[in-house]
Amino acid sequence: MKEKLSMILFVLVLGSMLTVALVVAHDYTAPIIERNQALKIKTKVLEVFDIDHTKDDVETVFSRNIETTEKEDRMFYISRNREIAFEISGSGLWGPIHGVIAMMPDLETIKGITIIHQEETPGLGGRIAEKAYLDKFKNKKIFPELKILPPGKVRKENEVDAITGATLSCKAFEKILNSQLKEYLSLFRSVHSGS
């Protein structure tokens, strides 16, 4: 009986010590993780606006070139050229897709898209994060809505070729883009009009 109590006491003490260690590690690293995430977003915003920067001067270049405004807990990034960008996120085929999209001042034309995080199949749906694919969205119109079509079917300025073999990932990406564009641009217009 004494051995069982000793074992239980040992497990409780060890478990408590490990729990305290995890809480301390979490509290210590949380601000570092948050700072790194903010830096990553600033880097992606600069990339989507095609603003030259280095890893070491992201903060300086960002503060000189980007104005931020917030509406209903959503952040908008405005370049010196009056282009706007905002974060997009939603469910892809296999997991979340998180990125940044920039719009030209007309709010109808895509300046660029960059992906921060995605969990699509490597080599197939994961190709949505490749610069070569995302460049296909540049200068595309978003009205009446953006469409991602099978390769070779693109005819209009609001259409983009899908990735062969990744139809469902592309459709999920299309859904994310259209829903986020509608939501954010409506909010941005309300900020811009002063309402």
MOMOKA-V575265 format. One record per helix or strand. SS is the DSSP state (helix for helix, strand for strand). FROM is the first residue (numbers start at 1). TO is the last residue. If there is no record, write none. Layout:
ss from to
SS FROM TO
SS FROM TO
This chain:
ss from to
helix 2 48
helix 58 65
strand 66 71
strand 74 79
strand 84 91
strand 96 103
strand 109 118
helix 125 129
helix 131 137
strand 141 141
strand 147 149
strand 159 161
helix 167 192
